[in-house]
Amino acid sequence: MKMILACSALKKSFQGTDILKDITFKIENHDKLAIIGVNGAGKTTLLRIICGEESYDSGEIFMPKTTRIGYLSQHNTLNPEFSIYQALEDVFSPLIEKEKRLRELEHLMAENQNLDTIMNEYEQLTYEFEREDGYSYQSQIKGVLKGLGFEESSWDMPISILSGGQKTRVALGRLLLLKPDLLLLDEPTNHLDVESIEWLENYLKNYPHAIIMVSHDRYFIDQISNQIVEIEHGKSTTYKCSYQEYAIIKKHNREVELKHYMDNQKEIKRMQESIDLLKSFNREKQVKRAESKEKALAKMEKVEKPDALPQAIRIQFQPLVESGYDVLKVKDLAMAFDKPLFEHINFEVKKQERVALIGPNGIGKTTLFHIILNDYLPTAGKIKLGSKVMIGYYDQEHTSLSFNKTIFQEISDTYPQMNNTEIRNTCASFQFKGDDVFKTIDVLSGGERGRVVLMKLLLSRCNFLILDEPTNHLDIESKEVLEDALMSFEGTILFISHDRYFINKLATKVVEMTPHGSHTYTGNYSQYLDKKTTVVKETKEKNLSYLESKKVQSMQRKHQNQIKKIEKDISLLENQIKELNAQLQDEDILNDYKKYNEVVKKIDESNQQLEELLEKWENIQNEEMDLK
């Protein structure tokens, strides 16, 4: 394996504060490495150092000089004058220039000027063009655009009018087409829906070079990476395993480290107590023994206190009252604004179920929540809540917060029966300590605002949690604490999330929304995927009658025969072009202007036929894939 990058004892500080203290790891070609750590750990700083956008104070970076780096940052600059398609096509500018030059040379050949020089250049350029997949660059662009969720109708949109998320997707598309030796990705799944994320996962799994990525998407990390570098308190630790395995190893290691520290502390305490006792006798013999033990204590190896896990939210949701068994019934629900949004949505939620509501962006999942909350009236259908149901709602926009209030005021005004000590204790459990409670909501980060909303939910003691993207803006540690808290919640949960790891861990049932209906699957996200694949396959097989199967088989045979014929014609044409090119070297033809032009004309015609045959071959291959 070829070494692509090695970082040794990297250190970086800002304004006297150490951000990175000792970062050491290496990556070889084809490795897929995930960098994880809490918000502010220095993950993005490390990526910027690797790509040369940021300096470092000490340590070493080893990288072959020929290594090409591609960096997807959270802030990208694109040419605003380009369209979406042009931004990706620009990647192939050198190839497009070669293609133009080839056409120019073909015209020059027809004019019979400097034939030897022209032919030499033509042959060299043709070789380079084919080696660099010149015939496929347009299909590569289209495949990446479709995979990243750009409809063909949007390809001509100028970059200048795109949203930040759309620009990030365009920048990602450019990087994927550039195929650098080392691909650096900072939160690549931001702004992608689940379908696009799954496409990106498959693309990156087969990526032929090395990848270093920063991501909070644990499912994404598990699907792609073969090693994890954790940055904790400025130091790095490498784990050559999946994220799930890392989580188990990390917990075990922390327990072992803590036990060693506690045992060491007990021994130190025991020896110190013995020394103090001997000294208390105030006799020469005992004092000498005490001094001897003090020397032994001084020489004794002291185990450093292990780095504590970042303090995250400690939450326990305990409902005030139990609801009835039937918590929610959604029957034939439909909603339209200017145009239809969804229809025929049917599902039920029972007591203590944890139900994930999934579907593509814009399908109306949040709108459905607002219908349940009685904020909107549906176009058709019914919503029925069960007996003694008390709803607690977490909205991803945090609209339940008053942005001009302090955290303390927000809690005090919502729950006036609480005294100052109770409010402060509750805030402290959500890591708002000391003067933090007097910060106004408008200055808080997205994650901090999310904690305030969760705190209000805790205090409401509801029995039916409706959560809209509750893990947004949370780092991995806080997500895991939230997961554990929701797993132990004795009430019922209905939630929307794009975090597949979160869904996988929490959900007992999955409801998939489509524009024209819904489907319910028992189990978590992995089980949903398995069942959906099975259902799709069974449905496809069921719908294919015997005659239809025969028709498909007949079409497949027809395609195979066509493919064989086209491949034979392609081979004949390629030989013909080769022979014609050889004729151009013949002295008789070189000295006869008319004969030379006739041969060049035949070459052009043959190349045109060859391109048509290749396109026809590709279309039939695609049709064949659709039949499978």
N, C-alpha and C positions, 0 to 999 in steps of 0.2 A: 504494500500500500504506500502511496506517495503522501508525504507530509505536506499539508497545505498551510498550516498555521500552528505556531506554538507561542503561548504567552507565559512568561516566567516572572513571578514576583512583581507584577504591575502594581503601581501605586499612583493614586490621584487624589488631590485635595482641592477644595474650593474655599477661599477666604479662611484658611487655617483649619478647616474641618476636613478630616480624612473621609473620603467617600469610598475609595477602593484602597485597601491596605496590602493585600497579598493575593493577587489573582494569577493562578497558574493552571493551565490546561493546554491540551493540544488536540488538533483535529486533522484527520487524514482525508484524502479524496474519497468521496461517496459517503462520508460520515454525515449524520443528521443530528445536530446538537441543539438542545433546548436550554436556554438560560432562564432560571427562575429565581424569584426572590420577592420580598415585599416591595410595595411602592416606595420609591426613594432609595432603593438598595444600590443603584448605580448601573442597572442593566443597560439602559440606553446610552449612558456615558461610555460603557465598555464597547458597545457597537461603534460609537463615534470615534473612539480611540483606534479600533481595529481598521476602520476605513480611512483614517488619517484626518478626520474632521476635527478631532480633539487631541491635544497633546497629553503626555503623561509625565509624572514627576520622576519616577525611577522604575527599574525593571527592564525587561527586554521583550521584544516581539521578533520572532523569526518567521519569515515568509519568503518563498521563492520570488525573485524579481519579476518573473513572467506571470505571476498570479493576477488574474483579472477579478476585481471585486465589484459586486453590485449591491447597493444598499437601499432598502426601502425604509425610509424614516417615517416618523409620524407627521412630518411636514415636507411636502414635495413641491418642486418647482417644475412646471411643464410650460412649453411654448403656448401662450394663450391664443396664438393665431392658427394653430393646428386644429383640425377636427379630431374626434376620438380615433378614427381609423388612421389618419395621417400621423398621429402621435406614435402609434405602434409601427406603422409602415416606415417611419423615420429610422427605426432600428436597423432596417435592411438597406439604408442609403448606399453603402459601398457596393452591395450586391446589385442594386437597381442601376447604379452607374455602370457596372460591368455589363449588365444586360443592354443598356443603351449603346455602349461601345461596341458590343457584338453586332447590333443592327447596323451601326455606322460602318463597321468593317465589311459587312456583307454588301453594302452599297458600293464601297470602294473596290471590292473584288469585281463587281459588275463593270466598273469603269476601267479595269485592267491597268491599275497603277501600282507599281512597286509590289508585285504579287508575292514575292518571296517574303518580304518583310511583313506584309499584311497577313499572310497565311501563318507565319510563325506566331504573331501576336494573337491571331484568331484561335489557333489551337491551344495556346496557353490559357487564354481567357475562358474558353469553353471547358477546359479541364477544371479550372478554379471554380467556375460557375456551378458545374455539376457536383464537385466535391463539397461545396457549401450549400447544397440542397436548393439551388436557385429556382428549380421548377416547383418547389413546394412552399415558398415563403408566404404566398397569399393565403393558402389554406391554413398555415400555422397561425396567421393573424386572426382569421375568422374563427378558428377553434378556440383561441384564448379569449377573444371578445365574448363569444357565446358562453364559454365556461364561467367567466366572471360576471355574467348576468346582464350583458349589454345586448338589447334587442337590435336586430339589423336596422330597424327604422331610426335608431339613435346614433348610428355610426358617423353621420355627417354633422352632428352637433359640435359647435366650437368649444374648446376647452374653457374659454373665458366665462361661459354661462353655467358650467357644471358646479355641483355642490362639492364641499370638501371631501365627502365620502366617495363621490364618483371620480374625483381627481386621484384619490389614493388608489382606486381600482385600476385606473389607466396607468398610473406609475408602476403598479404591480405587474400589469400586463407587459409593459416595456421590459421590465427586468427579466421576466420569465422567457421572453423571446431572445434577450441578449445572451442568456445561458452563461453567466460568469462562472469562473472556477470556484468562487466562494460567494454564496448568496447570503446576505445579511438581511433578515426580516424583523422589523419591529412591529409587533401586534398585527400580523398580516390578515387576521380574520375580522378585524374591525371593518364595519361597513359592508360585510358580506352576509347574505342570507344563508340558511343551512344548505341549500342546494349548491350554491357557489362554493361554500366551504368544503363540501364533500368532493366537488370537482377539483379544488385546489389540493386537497389531501392526496387524491390519486395522482395528480400531476407531480407533486413534490416527492411522493414515494418513489416515483420512477425518474426523478431528476438525476442526471448523470454525474453531477459534481457535488461538492460539499455545501452544507447549509448550516448557518447558525441563526437561531430564531429566538426572539423574546415573545412570550405569549402567556396570557392568563387562562387560555382555553386548554384545560387539562386533557380533554378528549382528543383535541387536535394534536397535542404533544404526544399522547400515547400512540396515535395513529402513525406518526412520522418519525419521531426521534429514536435513535439507538443509544443515546447517552444524554445525561442531564448534568449541567453545571449549576450548582446552587450558590448564590452570593448571599452571605449572611454576615452582618457586621463587618463588611468590607473584605471578607475572606471567601475564597472559593473552595468548593468540594465537588469532586466529579463522581457521578454514579453511572455506571454502564448498564443501564436497565430502563424499563418503562417507568412512567410516572407512578403507576399503581405500586410497583415494586419499590420504587424510591420512597413512597410514603410509609410503607411498612418498615423498610430498613432505617429510615430517618427516626421513626418513633422508637424503634429498638435501641439504636445507637444513643439516643438522648436519654433513655432510661438507664442504660449501662453507665454512661458518663455521670449521670446524676447519682447513681449508687456508689460509684468510685469516690465521688466528691464527698458524699455524706459519710461514707466509711472513714475517709481521710480526716474529715472534720471531727468525727467521734474520737478517733485515736489522738488527734491533737488536743482535744478537750480533756481526754482521760489523762494524758501526760502532763498537761498544765495543772490539772487538779492535784495530781500527785506531787508536782513541784511545789505548789502553794502549800500543801499539807506539810511537806518536809520542812519548808521554811518557817512554818508557824511554830514548830517545836523550838526553834531558836537555839539549837545545839550544834556544835561544830561538826559532828559526824553527819547529822541530817542535812546541814547546810551544804556540806561538800557533795553529798549524794544529790541534792537538789541542783547544784551547779553542774554536776556530771550529766544529769537528765536534761538540763537546759541546753547543754552543748549538743546532746543527741537530738533534741527537738529542733535546734537550729539547722542541723545537718539533714534532718528528715525531709524527704521529697514532699512538696506541697502540691496537691492536685488543684489546678485552677477551677474556679466555679464555671460550669458549662454555660455557654450563652443561652439565656432563657429564650424560649419561643416568643416571638413578638406578641405583646399583649393584645388579644383580639376581644371581640364582643363576647361577653358571657350572657347568654340569653336563655330564659326558660319561660315558655308560654304555657300558662295554666288557665284554662277556661273557667269563668265564674260559674256557668251552668252547662249541663250536657244538653246537646240538641237531640231531636228525634232521629230515628234511623235514616229516614229520607231527608237529606239536606237540601238538594236542589234538583229540579226537573226542568229540562229545556226541551220544548216540544215544537217541532216544525218551525223554528225561528227563522225569520227573514228580516233583512235590513237594507234600506236603500236611502241614499241622499240624492244627489243629482242623477245617479245611475245605480243599478243594483250592486250591492256589496257582497251579500251572501244570502243563501236561502236553504231551507230544509235542514237546519241544524238540530240534531237530536242527541241528547245524552243525559245521563243521570249521575249524581254524586251522592254517595252514601256516607254515613258517619264514619270518621277516622280514615277515609280514603285520602290519598294524595294524588290529585289528578293534574296531569300536564296537558295544557292546551297548546297544540302546535299547528303550524301552517306557514305558508310563505308571507313575507312582508306585504302589508297592504290588504291582507285578506279580511281584516276586521276583528281581530282577536281582542284588542283593547276596547273597541266599540261594543263587543259582546259583554265585556265586563261592565261597561257603563249602563247597558240595558239591565243587567242583574242588579246594579246599584240604583236603578230607577232614575238614572240621569237622562236616558233616552227612551222613547216609546218605540217598540219594534214595528216594522211594516206589517209583519204577520207573525203568527205563532204566540206561544205563551212561555212565561218564566214562572215557576212556582217554588217558593222557599218553604222548607219544612218547619215544624214546630220548634220553638225556642232557639231558632237560629240567630246568632249575634255575629254580624259581619265586621271584620277588620280588613281595611283595604290599603294595600301598598301600591302607589302609582309611580311609574318610572319617572314622571316629570316632577314629583314631589310637590304637587299643587296643594296638598293639605297643609303645607307650612306657610307661616306668615313671615316673609323675608325681612321685614323691618324689626322683627322681635329678636330678642336674645334666646339662646337655648333654654335658659332658666324660665324666661317669660312664656315661651311656647308650652312648656310642660305645666307651669303654674296656672296659666289661663285655661288650659284644657282640663286639668284636674285640680280645681281650687281646694279640694279637701286635703291635698297633700301639704305637709309642712316643709319648711326649708331643708331640714335634715334629710327627710325622705327623698326630696327632689335631688339633692346633692349626691346622695348615695346611689340613686338610680342612674344619674348622669355618669358617675364614676364607673359604674359597671359597664357603661358604653364608652369608656375611655375619654370622657369629658371631665377633666379634673381641674381643681383650682380655678383660675380665672377663665379657663376655657368655657365655662358655663355662661359667661357674659359676652361671648362672641355673638354677633348678629348672624342670622341664618344666611344672609346674602354674601357673607365673606367665606362661608364654608365650602369645601370641595364637594364634588358629587357624592363621594363615598361617605363623607361626614354627614351630609344631609340625609343620606339613606339611613344612617345610624339613628338619626333623630326620629325619622318616620317609624323605624322598627321599635324604638323605645316607646313611642306613643301607642303602637300596636300592643306591646307587652302590657302596658298599664291599662289598656281597655278591657283586657281579660275576655276577649271575644272567643267564640268557639268555631268560627268559619273564616279562615284566612284566605283572602283573594289577593294574590301577589302578581304584580306586573313587572317582570324583569328585575327581581330583587337582588340579583348578583351584579348588576351593572355598577361599575366604578369600585367594586370591592377587589382587594388583592386575594391571592389564593388562600392565605391563612384565614382571612375573615370569611371567605366563602365556605371553608371547611367547618368553621365554628357555627356559621349560620345553618349549614346542612345538618350538623349534629343536633342543634336546637330544634329544628323543624322535624327531624326524625323522632324526637322524643315528645313532640307536641301531641296532646291527647285529643285535640279537636280534628277538624277536617280542613284540607287545603286544596284550593284550585289555583293553579299558577301558570303564567306564561314565562317561557325562558328560551333563549337561544343557546344556553350553556348546556351542551349535551351531557357532559359529565355530571352536572347538577341534576338534570332530568333523570339520568341513569341511576343515581344514588337515591333520589327522593321519591320518584313516581311509583305508584302502585297501579296506575292506569294512565293510558295516553289517549287523548281525543284529538284526532287530526281533522282540521277544518279545510274545506275546499269551497270554491264559490257556489257549488251546487249541492252541498251536503256535508256530512261528517261521518267519520268511522271511529269506532271505539276499540281499543286493544288493551287487554289485561296485561299488566307487567310494566317493566321499565323501558328505557329507550332501546337498549340492545334487543330486548324481546320484541318490541314494536317493529324494529327493522327486520328481524327474522320472520315475523308473522306477515308483515307487509310483502316481503319478497315471495313468501309461499303463496299468499293470496293472489298476488299479481300473476304468478306462474300458473296457479290452478285456474284462475279466471280465464287466462289466455288459452289454456288447454281446453277448458270447458266450452269456450265460445267457438273453437275451431271444430266444425263438424267434420265428418269423414270426407265429404266432397271438398271442403275448404282445405283440409290437410293434403288431399291429393293435388289440389290446385297449387298449393305452396310448393309441394315436391316437384310438380311439373315446372313451375317457375324457376326453382333452384337448378333443375337440370338444364333448363334453357339458358340461365345465367352462366352456368359452368361451361356449356358449349360455346357461348358467345365469348367468354373470357379466354378459353383455349384458342379460338380463332383469332381474336384480337392480339393475343400474345404472340401467335405465329406471324401475324401481319407486322407487328412491331419489330420482331426479330428480322424479318425480310427487309423492312425499311431501313433498319439500322445498318445491315450489311450493304444495302444499296447506297446509303449515304457514305459509308466507308469507302466503297469502290469509287464513287463519284469524286470524293476528296482525293483519292489516289490518282485519278485521271488528271486532276489539276496540276500534278507534278510532271505529267508527260510532256516532253519537249514539243511534239507535234501540236498538242492542244495549247500549250503555253504560247506558241508562235502564231496561232490562228485565233484572231480576235473573236470571230463568230462562234467557232467551236467552244472557246473558253466561256463565252457568255451563256451558251446553251447549257453547258455543264453547271455553271453557277445557278442558272435559273432552275434546273432540275434539283439541285441541292436545296434551294429555297422552298420549292414545291414539296419536296420529300420531308423537310423539317416541319413544314406546316401540317402535312398529313400525319406526321409522327405526333405532333402536339395534340391534334384532334383525336387520334387513337388513344393517347395517354389519358386525355380527359374522359373519353368514353369508357375506358377501362376502369377509371376511378369511380365514375357514376354507377356502373354496374356492380362494382364491389360494394358501394354504399347501399344499393338496393338489396344486395344479397345479405348484408348485415341486418337490415331492417326486417327481413323475413325470418331471422333466427330468433 
